[in-house]
Amino acid sequence: MYLDQHAINHPDRAAIIMASTGKTISYSELEGRANQLAHVLRSEGLQRLDHYSIFMENNEWYMESCAAGERAGSYYTCVNSFLTAEELAYILSNSRSEVLVTSTSKAHTALEALDGAPDVRKVFVCGGVPSDISDPRMVDYAEATDSMPTTPINDESLGTPMLYSSGTTGRPKGILRPLPDQPPAEMLPLYTFLLNLWQYREGMIYLSPAPLYHSAPQAAVSLTLRAGGTVIVMEKFDPVDYLRLIETYSVSHSQLVPTMFSRMLKLSDEQRLQFDLSSLEFAVHAAAPCPVKVKHQMIEWWGPIIHEYYGATEGLGFAACDSEQWLSHPGTVGKIVLGEVHVTDDEMIELPNGTPGTLWFGSGTEFSYLDDPEKTKESTSPDGTMTTVGDIGYVDDDGFLYLTDRKTFMIISAGVNIYPQEIEDLLIIHPKVFDAAVFGVPNEDLGEEVKAVIQVMPDITAGDELTEELLQHCREHLSRQKVPRSIDYQAELPRLPTGKLYKRLLRDRYWGEGTNKIV
């Protein structure tokens, strides 16, 4: 995000409007505030290619906290605001963060996380440090920034997010992209591609209904500001409020996840049809496959303005389609528009059209997993020319891509990526659990929900009391999205002679006979 030209040309134009309060930040204000935080980062010793993190809910300070890194040459990590202190500590430590930006409501969690993140020297608290916190590392954000110049730092250079993903084992991994030494006004090729793909333009009005820590919303808001548009930030999604905001602000662009479509479609006709949505030009969805019925209903309601794309956080490649293409190929996630897709079997032999296999991408964007060469190697083909996140799919004769399964068993619930291994590891350490399997099962509203299947210890009786005990065990250590919605019990879990859990046998019982294992 680079704001100086918009701040000069349109200083009073609204850059950000908070949906619940109407609080407005102009381009000149956002420019000045981002510069002040960039000066703070330098004063704390952060130089180009150093790391800091942002851990807070959607608020008026979020995007300036990102923009400061964009001009200080920093890697900044937007952390899921629902994480526990234990989970946050891991991200802070693993990401090499030296500074954390948080909020009053998250300050206690941040303070607790510092015990596991000794490299974090300072925590800047937007909205003020709670009165019961006296730790000198916790500093009021306004006090730290107000004394700093609103002009740019002397050594501006482009920074970029370092977001997190994961695989079937271990904890989340930082996705590190090469960061060339160039001015902030020059975007990385991936973001130039997205700006054009999503048809952003100066003067656009973008409605952001999703958490800003997530890669797609964070990129969409940043690119809107680069284009010179206005962003309406919802603190949390509400279907009626979302529709009302489109009418109130004449919204032209938005990005959603299929769960949001479902919740709007479930409104009564009186609620759903009372607002004027005619200003909408471009609505894009991703993060989770959209049920065919839901997509048909949304196009019928909103018209052919709904676009879809498929792409991993790693940026390996992208597929995209507009409404007309989707209607002629229902269920597709689009044609490849970035990188080259190859569908292979387990022996890396390329498969014919219509046959599902592992999706590999060539010529996409370069990345590695921070401090994890083994994980990087695992996602790279033997000849080093292709990369994968383990999705399963096929390409039809017209070149359209379809997803059928996830090799990694990653769960996508309401657009949030959830990795089963972390939950399984936590359940297995419980003294009453002998073995555990965690996977996604169908949920009409969320797409998938987290299901656990447990094999109890020989002297333990399974039942409602144990279920509540195990769920509470999860709640104490995991963010709420990761806590299983339900637990089933089985006498013995299917494991191969090697000890590997044959999870597909368990999961397929809940998915039925359908060939598509992605809702």
Buried (B, 14 or more C-beta within 10 A) or exposed (E): BBBBEBBEEBEEBBBBBBBEEEEBBBBBBBBBBBBBBBBBBBEBEBEBEBBBBBBBBBBBBBBBBBBBBBBBBBBBBBBBBBBBBBBBBBBBBBBBBBBBBBBBBBBBBBBBBBEBBEEBBBBBBBBEBBEEBEEEBBBBBBEBBEEBEBEBBEEBBBBBBBBBBBBBBBBBBBBBBEBEEEEBEEBBEBBEBBBEBBBBBEEBBBBBBBBBBBBBBBBBBBBBBBBBBBBBBBBEBBBBBBBBBBBBBEBBBBBBBBBBBBBBBEBEEEBBEEBEBEEBBBBBBBBBBBBEEBBBBBBEBBEEBBBBBBBBBBBBBBBBBBBEBBEEBEBBBBBBBBBEBBBBEEEBEEBEEEEBBBBBBBEBBEBBBBEBEEBBEBBBBEEEEBBBBBBBBBBEEEBBBBBBBBBBBBBBBBBBBBBBBBBBBBBBEBEBBBBBBBBBBBBEEBBBBBBBBBBBEEEBEBEEEBBEEBBEBBEEBBBEBBBBBEBBBBEEBBBEEEEEBEBBEBBEEBBEEEEBBBB
